[in-house]
């Protein structure tokens, strides 16, 4: 019994298409992984800069504003009462 040509073609094309799809997905995942690593590195550099600036500003605040002013809670504020 001879195997039809269509069946032979399907038996070769299906695994080939699946392999090509898998290779494409793998390359896209590698590219995304590289992009995520680059973004994380740049984010880490930005965080280091922010922390450095925060330390510098804290030092300057101590020089400019030696006495810190803290907000009071509304119930701690003394409101003078009106005499009637």
C-alpha angles and dihedrals in degrees: 000000000000121000111234117248092239091059091050092050092047091049090056100036098050097058090040092054092046090050092049091048091049092049091049092050091048093052091048091050091050090051092049091048091053091048092050091050091051091049092049091050092050091046090052090052091050091049091052090051092048092050091048091051091047090054091049092049092048089055092049092048089057090055098042099038108028092170112054119216116218126197117245126225113252092247091055094058114102109223115192113235120230117245112228 
